[in-house]
Amino acid sequence: MGDKVRNKAKKLRGKAKEKVGQATGNQQLEAEGHADQAKGDLRQVGEKMKDVYRRS
């Protein structure tokens, strides 16, 4: 369960970075936010695949 929480937190931090980057005009921070969101999404998919495998 801890990994799922960490992945969700990473995605939320990414969204926050993206919004701050947009508000301040900092394109690098905005790009980092996009990257963090993508990493969080990929890890969430991995966790879901583990859950499906464990159930079968």
Phi and psi in degrees as GROMACS dihedral restraints (atoms count N, CA, C in turn):
[ dihedral_restraints ]
;  ai    aj    ak    al  type     phi  dphi    fc
    3     4     5     6     1   -62.6    20    10
    4     5     6     7     1   -38.1    20    10
    6     7     8     9     1   -64.1    20    10
    7     8     9    10     1   -38.5    20    10
    9    10    11    12     1   -63.2    20    10
   10    11    12    13     1   -40.7    20    10
   12    13    14    15     1   -66.3    20    10
   13    14    15    16     1   -44.0    20    10
   15    16    17    18     1   -62.4    20    10
   16    17    18    19     1   -40.0    20    10
   18    19    20    21     1   -65.3    20    10
   19    20    21    22     1   -42.3    20    10
   21    22    23    24     1   -64.9    20    10
   22    23    24    25     1   -40.1    20    10
   24    25    26    27     1   -64.1    20    10
   25    26    27    28     1   -39.4    20    10
   27    28    29    30     1   -63.0    20    10
   28    29    30    31     1   -40.9    20    10
   30    31    32    33     1   -64.8    20    10
   31    32    33    34     1   -42.4    20    10
   33    34    35    36     1   -66.4    20    10
   34    35    36    37     1   -39.1    20    10
   36    37    38    39     1   -62.7    20    10
   37    38    39    40     1   -37.5    20    10
   39    40    41    42     1   -63.0    20    10
   40    41    42    43     1   -42.1    20    10
   42    43    44    45     1   -62.9    20    10
   43    44    45    46     1   -41.2    20    10
   45    46    47    48     1   -64.0    20    10
   46    47    48    49     1   -45.4    20    10
   48    49    50    51     1   -59.6    20    10
   49    50    51    52     1   -42.9    20    10
   51    52    53    54     1   -60.4    20    10
   52    53    54    55     1   -46.3    20    10
   54    55    56    57     1   -65.2    20    10
   55    56    57    58     1   -41.6    20    10
   57    58    59    60     1   -65.1    20    10
   58    59    60    61     1   -41.5    20    10
   60    61    62    63     1   -60.8    20    10
   61    62    63    64     1   -41.3    20    10
   63    64    65    66     1   -65.4    20    10
   64    65    66    67     1   -43.6    20    10
   66    67    68    69     1   -66.6    20    10
   67    68    69    70     1   -33.7    20    10
   69    70    71    72     1   -97.6    20    10
   70    71    72    73     1    -6.1    20    10
   72    73    74    75     1    76.8    20    10
   73    74    75    76     1    18.2    20    10
   75    76    77    78     1   -91.3    20    10
   76    77    78    79     1    99.7    20    10
   78    79    80    81     1   -67.7    20    10
   79    80    81    82     1   -32.9    20    10
   81    82    83    84     1   -65.4    20    10
   82    83    84    85     1   -44.5    20    10
   84    85    86    87     1   -64.2    20    10
   85    86    87    88     1   -39.6    20    10
   87    88    89    90     1   -62.3    20    10
   88    89    90    91     1   -42.7    20    10
   90    91    92    93     1   -65.7    20    10
   91    92    93    94     1   -39.2    20    10
   93    94    95    96     1   -61.7    20    10
   94    95    96    97     1   -38.9    20    10
   96    97    98    99     1   -62.2    20    10
   97    98    99   100     1   -42.6    20    10
   99   100   101   102     1   -61.7    20    10
  100   101   102   103     1   -43.3    20    10
  102   103   104   105     1   -63.8    20    10
  103   104   105   106     1   -43.6    20    10
  105   106   107   108     1   -62.4    20    10
  106   107   108   109     1   -39.9    20    10
  108   109   110   111     1   -63.3    20    10
  109   110   111   112     1   -43.3    20    10
  111   112   113   114     1   -63.6    20    10
  112   113   114   115     1   -41.8    20    10
  114   115   116   117     1   -62.4    20    10
  115   116   117   118     1   -43.7    20    10
  117   118   119   120     1   -62.0    20    10
  118   119   120   121     1   -41.4    20    10
  120   121   122   123     1   -63.5    20    10
  121   122   123   124     1   -44.6    20    10
  123   124   125   126     1   -62.7    20    10
  124   125   126   127     1   -41.5    20    10
  126   127   128   129     1   -67.9    20    10
  127   128   129   130     1   -34.6    20    10
  129   130   131   132     1   -64.5    20    10
  130   131   132   133     1   -39.8    20    10
  132   133   134   135     1   -62.4    20    10
  133   134   135   136     1   -42.6    20    10
  135   136   137   138     1   -60.0    20    10
  136   137   138   139     1   -41.8    20    10
  138   139   140   141     1   -65.0    20    10
  139   140   141   142     1   -39.6    20    10
  141   142   143   144     1   -64.9    20    10
  142   143   144   145     1   -38.0    20    10
  144   145   146   147     1   -65.9    20    10
  145   146   147   148     1   -38.5    20    10
  147   148   149   150     1   -61.6    20    10
  148   149   150   151     1   -43.3    20    10
  150   151   152   153     1   -61.0    20    10
  151   152   153   154     1   -43.2    20    10
  153   154   155   156     1   -64.3    20    10
  154   155   156   157     1   -42.2    20    10
  156   157   158   159     1   -62.9    20    10
  157   158   159   160     1   -41.4    20    10
  159   160   161   162     1   -66.2    20    10
  160   161   162   163     1   -32.4    20    10
  162   163   164   165     1   -73.8    20    10
  163   164   165   166     1   -26.7    20    10
